[in-house]
Structure formats: structure tokens, C-alpha cells
Amino acid sequence: MRRRTIQYLVLLFIAAVATHLYFFASTGPPTDPSLGWDWPDESEEALNPVPKRILSADTKKRDAVVASFQYAWSAYERDAMGSDEYHPISHSGTNLSHSGGIGYTIVDAIDTMLLMGLDAEYARAREWVSTSLSFDRDGRTRCFNTFETTIRVLGGLLSAFHLSADKLYLHHAVELADRILPAFDTPSGLPLSSVNLETRVGIPDQWNPATISTAEATTLQLEFRDLAHWTKNATYWHKAEKVMAVVDAARLPSNLAPISMNVNDGSFSQSEIRLGSRGDSYYEYLLKQYLQTDRKEPVYLKMYEDAMQGIHDHLVQKTATRKHTYIAELVPKGVDWRTTWDLQHKQDHLVCFLAGSLMLGATTAGARTPGAAVSVPPRMGELSETGQRDWKTGVALLEGCMETHKTATGLSPEIVQFQQAAEQPNRDWHIKGSRPGGPATYDARYMLRPETIESLFLAWRLTGDARYRAYSWGIFEAIERHARLPAGGYATVVDVDTVPVKHDDKQETFYLSETLKYLYLTFADEDKLPLDKYVFNTEAHPLPIFRPDIQPLFTI
């Protein structure tokens, strides 16, 4: 009897092992984020990419996102058509200039309409561009921000041109770029923070005339280089390229960039180092400039690799209790501020772009064999050591960003402190000056931002792991539940930890251009804007990858 029992247990054990091996073989490696896809596969066979997986659409969820766009757009079109910004509670619009708008909302949204196949909405938007769009706007009383105008309007015009082949958009893009170019006429070549589009004059910052933020100076390059390629006008290219040479010459030993620069001498000013506001898209565009020209400019690869090393050396942190990954900030100290800082455990929602960027960088710049195809999801043997590091950090950071969605609304706040607080004992982070149920500070708001959703889109495309779609859908449902207004449109949620919510009277243009576009692409077929054919500017405007025929001046 005892022998039969032992034989029975042995058979059960063999069956269990066989079942486990079958499941593993049929479903692929484990996708627990703590493992970071770090399974052993260093054999020669494992280094050969597996056949490409086809990621098909989830049509029901995709169409729900399209309906959300239509709901937001129709409210704007009803109340504020032609206005730069929309205020859905007061049913009104405002412009950036007293002399009229420059198409902020309309141009920012056109490529989303084209992707979603919204023909009627697109036709009316194009008609406005054709008959009403003008850049002959006086910005003396309220200047046009060089960075925002470039990423939203110039980027929107270029992507509309690429998706439609309609030269109307290219014509307007050339005119706008020519009006922006005088902002680059400074002693260093760094652009002034604003420009008067009517007079074509660069305008210094009102409060700090010699200063521009690092992100604003270094997040113009994709757009101007794209325009240069399609118009064969090297001036656009070289003006934007000069900025990168100035930044590279001013780099700190850490290879990290403070958030402020001096437009006169091109040096960094004493200021914080962070991947949130005023610093974020500098790091984003290092990788994307390398990818934009089909990896033909190694200078940007070198800058990107150096910056990612600096981030890992100084900024990547884990919480004490639950070991969530986040990106800290550095505050400069004293006369040795270039090398001496205090660590600040603060993270903007904006930082969450880095998760997807690291994953994209790992599978492109971080491929073990330059230019080689990488599996979906990538096998660690296909990536270099730094590629593996960046992949693991990206996966872990995305999970850390999702932790900040564990609020009363399911929406993430604008800024979090990655430390426990007495009033929020069940989280490894808190919102400074706020508590669940109120009162709330500015940090507690959700502004319809796209950064986590952007990283989820990239993670889905690079892994095919359904949990990233599930995360995205959860955020979409939270937006629908708490940011959607009964009378039309969507608005900023004032406090993500208090239900029922209160709203601020603003529907950000990036909700139409970024948030809903990335959600749509997450649930659409992967042949919509494949990652090996397009790069997205920081406002989610897709620009095609090309091989440059303009000779770069900035090289290694």
C-alpha cells in the first residue's frame, strides 16, 4: 500500500512538471515585472529572432477610444472652433494672442482624426486650416512659446502632411518655421523662449531674459530636421542641430542636464536636474534623433548612452518597503553645484515617459547586434548589457508609475513624493500637502496627461503582453468615469484622491493629440504607425524615419 502511494505521488509530480513545461512552451517566458524578462537564453539558437508576432486590434476598446475623441472634439467644435484652448465648463475658448489663434487645438488634433478615420471631422478641420489659419499674430502682450508652438503646431502640420500627402500642411509648416527661426539668433545659438510670429522677432523670457529651459531648447530638433529633409532647406536642420552641439559642449561630468541654460554663452545655469518639467524631453529626443535618421548619426547614440548611464548612476531609486522603482531629482549645492547635489525623492507624472523610452531604446540602440531585429518580447541574449539594464529599468519604472494610479479615482497625480506618509500608510508614496478626501494641492491634479499611457503603448508594441492593454483600459475607464463632463468635453480632475471629483475648466490640447492617440494605437492593429517606420515627437505627432541627404555638421 505504501509503495503504491509513493508511485502515485511520483506520477503526480511527473504530470505536474510536464504540465508546467507545456504551459511555459506554449505561452513563452514569465512576464512578472520583477523578473524583467531575464531568463537564460545565451545559446546561439536563442540569439536568432523568433518570427514576428502579429498584434491584432481589440476593436471594441479601440472604437470606445474613438468615441471618446468624438465626444471631446464635438464639444470643442460646438463651443470654441478656431480657438487655441478650450474651457469645457464655461463652454468657451481662448487664444494665445489678442489678435487671434494659431490653430493650437485644431492642428494638434488633425493627425488623430486621420488615424481614426474620422472623415467628417477631418474635412471640417482641414477647411478651417485652408481658410482661417494664420500665423500673422502679434505676440507682444502674450508671446508664443517657441517650444510649444513647435511641438504642437509645427509638429501637427508635418504629421498631417505625412499622413495625408496634402501639401497644404507643408506650406503652412514652412511659413511657421520661417517665423520661428529668428528665435535662434542668439550669441550661443540656443533659441529664445518665445517669438513674436507677426514681427518675426525672438522674445527673451520675461522673468529671466538670459535663460531657456533645457527641454525647450532641445525639443525642436525632430520637427526642424523633418522639415529640412522634405524641403531640402538645410537651414532648418543646422539651426536645430547647433543647439545639440552647444548642449554637448556644456555637459556635466554626470552626463545629466540641469533644467536651465544661458542663451548668451550656452552654459548650464545652476538649477535642478530632473526628468520632469523643463528637463524631460531633452532625454526623449536624444534617442529619437538617433532613430529619426535611421541610426545614421552616432553622435546622438553616444549622447543617449551617456545620459542613460547618468540616470542609472544618480537618479534610479527604489522605495524602502515595496521596492517600487522611481526616478529622483537632484538639487544643486553650493559652489560645487556641478558635482554636488541633494537627492529629492520627487517624481512628476511627466517622468513616466521614460519607462517606454527605455524599453524602446533597449530594443534599438541597445541591441547586441546593431541594426538587428529583436524578438517580441525581446530575449535578453539579443540585447547588450546596457540594453538589458535599460529594459529592466523601463519595465520596473512602468510598474512604479502604475502604482501612482492606486488612488480614489484610478488616476495619477501631477507630482508624487516617493516616501511613506502617516496619512497614507498603505502607499510607498504620497502627494505633498494633500490627503485622501482633501484638502488638495496642485500636485494632486490629473490634467489628462499621456505619459504613462505613452509608455504602456510602447510596452504593448514591444512585448505583446496583454497586461499593458489591461492597464491602459483601466486608465481609460477612470478618465471616462471622472474627467468626462455631462455637457460635453473632458476636464482636469482637481484631486485624484477625492470622490466625487471637482474639475478645473480646461481640456488640454494634448488630450486629443497624445492621450487618446496613444490609447487608440494600443488597441489598434500594430500596422498603424509601426515603430520601425515612425518616431513620435513629444506631442505624439508621428514623423517618418528617413535616411538623411543633408550633411550633418554635428558629429563625433
N, C-alpha and C positions, 0 to 999 in steps of 0.2 A: 504493500500500500504506500509506504513512504517513497519507494523507488518510483512508483507511478506518479506520485505528486511532484517529485523532483523533475521527472521527464516532462510533465505537463508545464511546469514553470519554465523550463528551458525552452520549450516550444513557444510559449507566450513571449518570452524575451526575444527569440529569433524573429517572431512575427512582428513584434513592435519595432525592432531595428529595421526590418525590411520595409515596413510602412513608412518609417521616418525617411529612409533613403529614397523611396519612391516619391514622397512628398517634396523632398529637397530637390530631386532631379527635375520634377515637373514644374516647380514654382520658382526655382532659382535660389540664390543666396539669401540669407536672412536680411531683413531691412530694418532691424532695430537701430535707431539712430546712434545709440551708444556704441554700436559696433562699427559704424561709419563705413559699411561695405568692405571691411578689412578682412577678407577671407584669403587663405593661401591659394595662390594661382600663379606661381612663378615659372611654371613649366613652359616650354616652347609652344605647346598647343594652346595654353591659356592666353598667350600674348597675341594670338590671331583673333581679330574681332569676330564676334558672332554675327550672323545675319541681322540686319537692321530690323527692329521691331516696328510695326505699324501701329501708331497710336490713333485710334479712331475717335470720332466725335461722340459726346454724350448729348444727343440732340435736344432732349428735354431741358437740361440745365443750360445748354448754350442758348436756346431760344428764350429762356427766362431772363438771361442777361440782356439779350436784345430788347426784350420788352421793357426792362429797366432803363435802358438807354432812351428808348422812345418816350418813356414817361418823363424823364429828366429833360430831354430835348424839347418836347412839345410844350412844356411849361415855360421854358426859356423863349421859345419861338412865339408863344402867345403873349408873354408879358414884356419881353425885352429884346426882340430881334434886332440885331445890329449893335447892341451894347457890348462893351468889353466884359463886364462882370454882371452876374445875375444874383438877385436877392429874392428868394422864393417866398419868404414870409410876407414881405411887403409888396410882392408882385411887381418889382421894379428892376431897372438896370442902371448901371453907372458906367462912365467911360474914364479912361486913364488921362484924357485931355479934355479941357473945356471946349475944344474945337471939334471933338468927335472921336469915335472909336477907331481902332486899328484891327478889328476882327479877332480879338483875343479868344472869345468863346467859339465863334464860328469856325475860324481856321484851325483852331486846336482840335475840333471835333470831326472835321471832314473825312480824315482817313479812317476813323472808326466807322462812319457811315458806309464808306466804300467797302470795308472789310465785311461788315454785317449785311451788305446787300440792300441797304435802305434807300431804294432808288428815289422815292418821292421826297424824302427829307434831303437827300443829297442834291437833287435838282434845285430845290429852293435855296439851299446853302450856296451852291455854285452861282446861281443867279445873283445873290447878294454880292458875292466876290466880284462877279463880272460888272455889276452896275454901281455898286456902292463902296467897295473897299478903296480906301485912300490912305496913304501914308503922309500926306501933306498936312500934318497935325503939329500944332505949336505945343511944345513941351516946356515952356518957360516956367509956368506955375506948378506943373507936376511932370517931371521929366520921365521919359521912357527908359526903364531899366534895360541896359544893354543885354544882360544875361537872359532875363525873362522874355524880352522881345525876340531874341534869337531862338531860344529853345521852343517857345510856343508858336510864334507866328512864322518865322523863317523855317523852322523845322516842320511845321504843319504844311506850309506851302510846298516844300520839297517832297514830303511824303505823299501829298495829294498828287503831285506831278508824277511820281514814280508809280503810283497805283493806278492812275487814270490815263497816263500819257497825254494829258491835256496841257498844252504849253501856256495856257492862261496862268497857271500856277507858277511856272518857271519865270514868266515875265514879271509877275509881282515879286517873286523871290529876288530877282536881280535888282529891282528897284529898291526893295527894302534893304538888301545887303549894302548897296551903294550909299544909302542914307546912314547906315550903322558904321561904316568903315572909318569915318573921322574920329570915332571914339578911340581908335588905336594910335592916333597921332600924339603920343606922349614921348618923353625922353627915353623911357625904357622899352617902349613897345607894348607894355601892358595896357589894356583898354581902360578908359574911364568908366565909372559905374553906370553912367546914364548918357543919353543922347537926345538932342532935340531933332526929331525927324524932319520937321519943316525946314529949319535952318541948316541942317546937316552939320551940327557942332556937338562935339563931346562935352559932357557936363560933369564936373567933379562931384563927389559925394558931398551933400550939403553940410554934414557934420564933421566929416574927416576928408577934406579935399584931396589929400595925397594918398588915400587908401582905397583899395578894392579888395573884396574878399577873394581868397584863393579859388574857391569853387566858381565864382562868377567869371574870373579871368580864364579859367581852364576848362570851361564847359561851353565853348563856342566852336571848337575845332571840327567836330563831326559835320556840323552844318556848313561851315565855310569851305571845308575841303570837298564836301559833296558838290556844292555849287560850283567850285572851281573845276572839278572834273567834268561836269556836264556842260559848262560854258567855255571851257578851255582858257579861263582867265586866272592866271597864276597869282594875281594879286590877292585874291581871297585866301588862297592856300597859304601864302607866305606871311600874311598879316597874322593869321591864327597860329601858324607854326612858330613864329618868332616868340610868342608867349611861352610856349613849351620850352624853348631853349633858355629863356630867362629864368623860368622856374627851376629847370635842371641845374643851372649855374648857381642858384641860390640855395640848393638843397642843404639840409642839416645832416649831421653825422648819423642821425637815426633813420634818414630817408623818409621821414614823415614831414608833413607840411603844416605849419601854423595857418590859421584861418584868415590872416590878413597880410597884404603885400603893399609895398610902397610903389606907386605908379611912376615916380620920378627916377629912382635908382634901381628898381627891380628887386629889392631885398625883401625878405620876410620881416614883418613887424612883430614885436613881442605880443603874442596872442596865444589862445588855447590851441591845442592840437586835438581835433575830433573828427569823426566821420559822420557827424550830424550836420546841422545847419552851417553854411558857409565853408564847409570842408568836403562834404560827401562826394559830389560828382567829379572832383579832381581825380579821385581814385577810380571811379567808374570809367572815366574817359581814357585813362591810361590803357586799360585792356581793350576798350572798344576802338581806339585809334589804331592799335596794332591789328585788330581783326578787320577793320573797315577796308584797309588796303591789302587784303588777302595775305596778311602776315609778311609783307614786304619791307617793313620799317622796323628793324630790330631795336632801334633806339627806344621805342615805346615798350617793347618787351622787357628791355633792361630796366627802364624806369618802373614798370609794373612789378617786376620780380623784386626789385629793391624795396618798393613800398610795401609789398605783402610781407617781406621779411621784417620790416619795421613794425608793421601791425602785430605780427606774431611775437616779436620781441618785447613790445611795450604795452599793447592795448588789449590783447585777448585775455579774458578773465573767466573764472567760474565762480558761481555762488557757493557759499560755505556749506549750506545744508543739502540742497538738491542738485548741486553741480551743474546748474544751467550755464550755458556759455553766453557771454555778452561782450560788448566792446566798450571799454572805459575811455575816459578822456584824460588829457594831460594839461595841467595848469602850470605855466612857466613861473620859475622862482628866481628873483634877484638878477644880478649882473650876468650870471652864467645861464640865463634862461634857455639858451640854445641846447643845453645838455642837461639841465637840472629842472625837474618838474615834480609836482604833486599829482598823485593819481586820484581821479574823481570817478566814482562808480555811478555814472550817469549815462543814460543812453537815450538818444532821440529815436522816435519811430523811424525817422529818415534812415537811420543806420541799417535797418533791416534789408535794404537793397543789397548789402554786402554779401548776404548769405548766398543768393543766387549768382551774384557776380563771381564769388569764389568758386562755386561749382562750375560755372561756365569757363572760368579761367583754368581750372584744373583739367578740363577735358579738351582744351585748345592749347593755350600756352604751356600747360603742364603735362602734355602728352609725352610719354617716354621717347617716342619716335616723332620728331617734328613733322607736322602735317598729316600724320597717320590718323585713320579713322579710329574712333573709340566706341566700345560697346555701349548699349543702353540696357541697364545701368553700366557704368564703367567698371571694368575689373582693375583691381589695384595694380596688377602687373603691367597694365597698359599706361600707367601714369608714372612720372618721375617721382622722386622723393618729395620734392616741394609740391608737385601736383597732388600726391596722396595727402599731404598735410593740409593743403588748401581745401580739398574735397571734404575731409573730415571736419574741418572747422566750419565750412559752409553748411554742412548737414546739421551740425550741433547748434550753430548760431540760429538757423531757421527754427529749430525746436525751441530755443530760448525766446525767439520773437513770438512764437505761438503761445508761450507761457503768459505773455503780456495781454493776451486776449481772454484770459480767465478772469473776466470782470462781470459785473451785473448785466451788462449788455452784450458781452461777447466781442466787444470792440476794444482795440488797443489805444491807450492814451498817447498823447503827443510826446511826453517825456516821462521816463521812469528812473527811479533810483534803485540800483540792484543791491539793496540791503534790506534786511527784515525790519519791520516797524511794529511797535506794540499794538497799534490799532489794526494791523493787517498781518496777524501771526501765521496765517496759512500760506503766505506767499514769500518767495525769496526776493521780492521787490516791492516798492511802494511808490505812490505818487506824492511828491513833496507838497506839503501843506494841505493835502486832501485826505478824506476818509470816506469809506463806502457810505452812501446815504447823504453825503455833504457835510460840511461845505467843500467847495471845489475851487481849485486854482486853474490857471491857464493850462498847466501841464496835463490836466485831466481830460481835455477835449479830444474828440476824434474828428478830424477835418476832411473825412472821405479820402484819406491818403492811400496811395497804391503800393508802398514799398514792400510790405510783407507779401502782398498779392503778386507783385512782380517776381519775387523770389520763388514763390510757390509755382508760378508758371514755368520758370526756368527749371526748377526741380522736377516738375512733372515731365517736361520735354526730355530731360537728361536721364531720367530713371524709369519712367513709365509706372511709378509706384502710385497706386490708387489713393494712398493716404493724403497725397498732396492735393488731389482733386477734392477729397473729403474736407480737408482744411479750408480750401478755397470756397467750397459751397457753404460751409459753416459761417465764414465771414460774410459772404453774400447775403445769407439769410438774416444775419444780425443787422446788416445795413438796411435791408428791406423792412425789418421789424422796427428799427429805432431811428433811422435817418430819413425815411420816406415821409413826405408830407401829404395829408389828405387832399389838399387843393392843388397838388402838383409839385414836382421837383423834389430835391433832396437837400438836406441842410446839415451843417456841423452839429454834432452832439456835444453839449457843453460839459457833461460829466459822464464818463463811461461807467462809473460805479454807482450811479443813482437811477432808479427806475420808479415811476415813469420819467422819461428824459425831457430836458429842455433843449431848445435849439438856438443856434446863432444864425442870423439871417444872411447866409452865404452858401451858394452852391459853387464850389471851386471848379474852375475850368478843367483841372486835371482829373476830376471825376469822370468826365466824358472822354478825355483823351488818353488817360492812363488806367485808372481803376477798372472801368468797365471793359476797356480793350484787353487788358491782361486777363480778366475773368473770362471774356469771350474766347480768347485764344487758348485758355486752359481747357475749355470744354469743346473746342472745335477740333477738326482734323488737323494733324500735325503738318499737313502740306500748306496750311495757312501761315505764311511767313516763316519758312524753315530757318533754323538758327545758323545753318551753313551758307545761307544766301543773304541774310539781312543782319544789321545791327540796329538797335533801338537807341535813339537819343534819350536824354534824361527825362523827356516829356513823353516817351513811348512812341515817338514818330519813327517808323521803320525807314531805314536808308539802305540801299543795296550795297553789298560788298563788291569792290571793284579792284582792278589792278591799275595802279597809278601810271599815267603818262606825263604827269608834271614832275619834274625833278625836285625832290625834297632838298631843302637847304640844311635841315637839322638832322644830323646823322651821328652815329657813334664815332 
